[in-house]
Amino acid sequence: MTTLTQRLFGEGMVSTAVSGILHSPKATIGLICCVLLVLAAIFAPLLAPQNPYDLMQIDMFDAKLPPLSESMNGMTYWLGTDAQGRDMLSAMLYGLRTSLGVGLTAGFLAMFIGSALGLLAAYSGGRLDAFLMRLVDLMLGFPTILVALLILAVLGQGTWKVIMALVFVQWAYFARAARAAALVEVNKDYVEAARCLGLSRIRILFGHLLPNCLPPLIVIGTIQIASAIAAEATLSFLGIGLPITEPSLGLLISNGYQVLLAGLYWISVFPGLLLLTLVFSINIVGDRLREVLNPRLAK
């Protein structure tokens, strides 16, 4: 853990990444959007005008009101209401919180599992390496959404079930990247010195190899978090993702899609724009990180 911390902060990887992002106006705007959206998700209960899950705060007589409408009690619905009478701004803030939570959790779990298996394959070699890489090839040969659909069709709806499905379809990307980076490092002197000192395999993998394989993993992790958010929204839109009691942005879009052609555009369009902004901002930051943390592109 100390070596990992030194690699991130002591050797300036974080400062290099932040400096590289701030030197690009496009990436800076993307980073600002990401930070604002994360803060909005964290403080959603404080920012939302109402709790969309509290039935005592919802009035069915306020259903399907257009943006800037006022309720009978004087409350202004800045983005209108949905078919259940929920304030769309509040529903979007809570939906953003759910989507970000699922995407970040799935991304970090997939990064941990895939990186560990990739490092193990590169360090061990032989049959274990061949077996893990053939398994990775098999996973990457199937469409992500199709595999997630099959898993959720068996497991059913639920937040952790969606996270498990996303981890299952994403770990292979990290495993291949970690193995490729570790193959360059595994024959260097510091790894051989660690072996001669009798350090355990886990300490060599996570204390020595992992810190030197971080740049590509960080880039892929950023992209895969955005992919996880988009995949979760797709699954929820299809009705097999998160349950109705925990609506995400995809489920909000699905609720408004049925009445989109009836002129009630705000129920589906506003959550869609928020989802687009979130995924697009993360992708911009990830693309800039790829340029900054890759020595060849940086030159």
Wavefront OBJ file of the C-alpha trace (Angstrom):
o trace
v 0.000 0.000 0.000
v 2.891 2.346 0.763
v 4.464 1.683 -2.638
v 1.119 2.262 -4.337
v 0.648 5.573 -2.495
v 4.171 6.676 -3.389
v 3.523 5.824 -7.031
v 0.345 7.896 -7.086
v 1.431 10.909 -5.056
v 5.174 10.697 -4.322
v 6.174 10.295 -7.970
v 3.690 12.873 -9.199
v 1.259 10.695 -11.202
v -1.789 12.477 -9.799
v -0.258 15.932 -10.249
v 0.800 15.027 -13.798
v -2.681 13.832 -14.655
v -4.368 16.916 -13.180
v -1.881 19.243 -14.866
v -2.395 17.499 -18.203
v -6.173 17.784 -17.905
v -6.016 21.477 -16.980
v -3.850 22.197 -20.041
v -6.713 21.072 -22.274
v -9.784 23.359 -22.283
v -12.024 20.528 -23.441
v -10.798 18.163 -20.734
v -11.034 20.939 -18.127
v -14.700 21.481 -18.954
v -15.263 17.726 -18.781
v -13.546 17.519 -15.383
v -15.611 20.428 -14.033
v -18.799 18.746 -15.236
v -17.759 15.457 -13.611
v -16.985 17.139 -10.292
v -20.254 19.089 -10.295
v -22.302 16.007 -11.141
v -20.578 13.925 -8.451
v -21.214 16.660 -5.873
v -24.840 16.911 -7.015
v -25.228 13.157 -6.567
v -23.623 13.189 -3.107
v -25.726 16.078 -1.848
v -28.912 15.097 -3.695
v -31.035 14.954 -0.495
v -30.003 18.542 0.295
v -30.348 19.923 -3.235
v -33.577 18.203 -4.297
v -36.754 20.271 -3.711
v -38.587 17.096 -2.659
v -37.920 13.465 -1.889
v -39.310 11.573 -4.906
v -39.493 8.387 -2.786
v -41.685 9.951 -0.104
v -45.329 9.419 -1.040
v -46.389 12.113 1.435
v -44.622 14.754 -0.681
v -46.101 13.632 -3.998
v -49.461 14.851 -5.273
v -51.045 13.019 -8.205
v -52.869 16.219 -9.174
v -49.455 17.640 -10.129
v -48.753 14.850 -12.634
v -47.381 15.692 -16.076
v -46.957 19.415 -15.424
v -44.653 21.193 -17.910
v -41.439 22.943 -16.803
v -41.762 26.122 -14.679
v -45.238 25.102 -13.505
v -46.409 25.775 -9.956
v -48.255 23.392 -7.696
v -51.266 24.272 -5.582
v -49.024 24.727 -2.542
v -46.797 27.226 -4.368
v -43.892 24.928 -5.218
v -42.251 25.596 -8.592
v -41.416 22.583 -10.749
v -38.430 23.911 -12.693
v -38.196 20.849 -14.950
v -41.833 19.761 -14.715
v -43.243 16.571 -13.220
v -43.638 12.986 -14.398
v -46.728 10.783 -14.618
v -46.606 10.110 -10.854
v -46.434 13.783 -9.935
v -42.769 13.680 -8.916
v -40.600 16.729 -9.392
v -38.316 15.900 -12.323
v -35.376 17.853 -10.905
v -35.540 15.847 -7.676
v -36.006 12.552 -9.512
v -33.008 13.312 -11.737
v -30.755 14.140 -8.777
v -31.670 10.903 -7.026
v -31.406 8.983 -10.310
v -27.959 10.492 -10.894
v -26.954 9.300 -7.446
v -28.078 5.759 -8.225
v -26.465 5.635 -11.676
v -23.137 6.980 -10.408
v -23.149 4.603 -7.448
v -23.729 1.581 -9.657
v -21.196 2.689 -12.278
v -18.422 3.517 -9.804
v -18.931 0.358 -7.750
v -18.994 -1.888 -10.821
v -15.987 -0.130 -12.339
v -13.794 -0.407 -9.245
v -14.750 -4.032 -8.575
v -14.061 -4.988 -12.199
v -10.745 -3.117 -12.042
v -9.688 -4.938 -8.858
v -10.666 -8.428 -10.059
v -9.404 -8.002 -13.621
v -6.116 -6.378 -12.576
v -5.425 -9.108 -10.024
v -6.034 -11.862 -12.579
v -3.987 -10.085 -15.249
v -1.031 -9.597 -12.916
v -1.257 -13.211 -11.778
v -1.292 -14.436 -15.384
v 1.776 -12.373 -16.339
v 3.701 -13.328 -13.206
v 2.884 -17.047 -13.289
v 2.993 -17.706 -17.025
v 2.561 -21.215 -18.389
v -0.802 -22.951 -18.322
v -2.406 -20.514 -15.899
v -1.542 -17.599 -18.182
v -2.876 -19.458 -21.239
v -6.086 -20.453 -19.459
v -6.833 -16.940 -18.152
v -6.131 -15.301 -21.496
v -8.333 -17.758 -23.378
v -11.060 -16.974 -20.852
v -10.505 -13.272 -21.516
v -10.748 -13.870 -25.272
v -14.010 -15.734 -24.721
v -15.455 -12.893 -22.623
v -14.437 -10.225 -25.118
v -16.002 -12.200 -27.956
v -19.555 -11.578 -26.725
v -21.446 -8.250 -26.748
v -21.508 -6.644 -23.303
v -25.227 -5.898 -23.221
v -26.146 -9.386 -24.417
v -24.155 -11.072 -21.649
v -25.560 -8.682 -19.030
v -29.091 -9.373 -20.283
v -28.577 -13.113 -19.935
v -27.168 -12.765 -16.413
v -29.999 -10.529 -15.214
v -32.578 -12.789 -16.861
v -31.299 -15.532 -14.536
v -30.626 -13.459 -11.406
v -33.524 -11.009 -11.649
v -33.642 -7.301 -10.776
v -31.636 -5.673 -8.014
v -28.854 -3.160 -7.509
v -26.157 -5.667 -6.567
v -27.305 -8.052 -9.281
v -26.780 -5.313 -11.876
v -23.360 -4.571 -10.387
v -22.440 -8.272 -10.528
v -23.523 -8.452 -14.175
v -21.469 -5.368 -15.082
v -18.402 -6.669 -13.244
v -18.729 -9.990 -15.045
v -18.677 -8.342 -18.475
v -15.957 -5.758 -17.711
v -13.200 -7.545 -15.782
v -11.678 -8.965 -18.982
v -10.678 -5.482 -20.238
v -8.647 -4.847 -17.091
v -7.158 -8.346 -17.104
v -5.762 -7.945 -20.616
v -4.397 -4.457 -19.932
v -2.826 -5.491 -16.620
v -1.185 -8.543 -18.181
v 0.225 -6.513 -21.068
v 1.683 -3.923 -18.693
v 2.984 -6.555 -16.262
v 4.773 -8.526 -18.981
v 7.001 -5.493 -19.518
v 7.794 -5.240 -15.804
v 7.959 -8.846 -14.662
v 11.541 -9.460 -15.872
v 13.018 -6.242 -14.498
v 15.570 -6.156 -11.711
v 13.267 -4.948 -8.938
v 10.949 -7.944 -9.421
v 13.911 -10.315 -9.384
v 15.211 -8.629 -6.241
v 11.818 -9.069 -4.572
v 11.896 -12.764 -5.417
v 15.401 -13.141 -3.998
v 14.267 -11.496 -0.762
v 11.613 -14.180 -0.422
v 8.634 -11.828 -0.597
v 5.249 -13.448 -1.010
v 3.550 -13.555 -4.391
v 0.742 -11.267 -3.214
v 3.235 -8.652 -2.013
v 5.139 -8.772 -5.289
v 1.958 -8.506 -7.356
v 0.265 -5.703 -5.440
v 3.240 -4.007 -3.811
v 5.649 -3.919 -6.750
v 4.020 -4.876 -10.066
v 0.679 -3.098 -9.649
v 2.095 0.394 -8.905
v 4.127 0.248 -12.129
v 1.123 -0.913 -14.181
v -1.273 1.782 -12.985
v -1.346 4.288 -15.915
v -3.182 2.079 -18.455
v -5.449 0.696 -15.719
v -6.475 4.203 -14.635
v -7.321 5.155 -18.210
v -9.312 1.981 -18.848
v -11.008 2.355 -15.466
v -12.236 5.831 -16.386
v -13.632 4.637 -19.707
v -15.208 1.541 -18.179
v -16.983 3.567 -15.483
v -18.660 5.551 -18.245
v -19.466 2.296 -20.057
v -20.917 0.820 -16.864
v -23.174 3.850 -16.372
v -24.370 3.636 -19.978
v -24.877 -0.139 -19.739
v -26.865 0.191 -16.510
v -29.041 2.865 -18.118
v -29.642 0.557 -21.081
v -30.611 -2.349 -18.841
v -32.921 -0.172 -16.760
v -34.463 1.272 -19.924
v -35.236 -2.274 -21.068
v -36.915 -2.948 -17.725
v -34.565 -5.612 -16.352
v -32.042 -3.429 -14.510
v -32.735 -1.618 -11.282
v -36.123 -1.996 -9.570
v -38.755 0.755 -9.622
v -38.020 1.568 -5.983
v -34.464 2.652 -6.944
v -34.913 4.541 -10.217
v -31.797 5.460 -12.173
v -31.499 7.812 -15.127
v -32.207 4.926 -17.507
v -35.454 4.100 -15.739
v -36.516 7.762 -15.782
v -35.892 7.860 -19.526
v -37.925 4.691 -19.925
v -40.846 6.183 -17.974
v -40.963 9.234 -20.245
v -40.333 7.354 -23.482
v -43.880 5.997 -23.517
v -45.377 9.511 -23.579
v -42.657 11.199 -25.639
v -44.795 11.447 -28.772
v -47.690 12.857 -26.731
v -45.811 16.125 -26.220
v -44.531 15.320 -22.728
v -40.916 15.596 -23.840
v -39.456 16.763 -20.515
v -40.055 13.444 -18.737
v -37.602 11.635 -21.019
v -35.449 14.360 -22.599
v -34.082 15.984 -19.435
v -32.839 12.723 -17.851
v -31.416 11.756 -21.246
v -29.468 15.013 -21.492
v -28.142 14.536 -17.966
v -27.018 10.978 -18.777
v -25.409 12.162 -22.011
v -23.537 14.937 -20.183
v -22.287 12.530 -17.509
v -21.039 9.840 -19.901
v -19.590 12.356 -22.369
v -17.702 14.234 -19.630
v -16.167 11.059 -18.207
v -15.119 9.927 -21.687
v -13.452 13.286 -22.396
v -11.490 13.114 -19.141
v -10.544 9.488 -19.833
v -9.349 10.313 -23.335
v -7.185 13.136 -21.998
v -5.759 10.839 -19.314
v -4.810 8.397 -22.064
v -2.807 11.125 -23.761
v -1.159 12.365 -20.556
v -0.269 9.018 -18.958
v 0.972 7.433 -22.195
v 4.603 8.555 -22.714
v 4.444 8.120 -26.489
v 1.294 10.252 -26.864
v 2.574 12.788 -24.332
v 5.640 13.419 -26.486
l 1 2 3 4 5 6 7 8 9 10 11 12 13 14 15 16 17 18 19 20 21 22 23 24 25 26 27 28 29 30 31 32 33 34 35 36 37 38 39 40 41 42 43 44 45 46 47 48 49 50 51 52 53 54 55 56 57 58 59 60 61 62 63 64 65 66 67 68 69 70 71 72 73 74 75 76 77 78 79 80 81 82 83 84 85 86 87 88 89 90 91 92 93 94 95 96 97 98 99 100 101 102 103 104 105 106 107 108 109 110 111 112 113 114 115 116 117 118 119 120 121 122 123 124 125 126 127 128 129 130 131 132 133 134 135 136 137 138 139 140 141 142 143 144 145 146 147 148 149 150 151 152 153 154 155 156 157 158 159 160 161 162 163 164 165 166 167 168 169 170 171 172 173 174 175 176 177 178 179 180 181 182 183 184 185 186 187 188 189 190 191 192 193 194 195 196 197 198 199 200 201 202 203 204 205 206 207 208 209 210 211 212 213 214 215 216 217 218 219 220 221 222 223 224 225 226 227 228 229 230 231 232 233 234 235 236 237 238 239 240 241 242 243 244 245 246 247 248 249 250 251 252 253 254 255 256 257 258 259 260 261 262 263 264 265 266 267 268 269 270 271 272 273 274 275 276 277 278 279 280 281 282 283 284 285 286 287 288 289 290 291 292 293 294 295 296 297 298 299
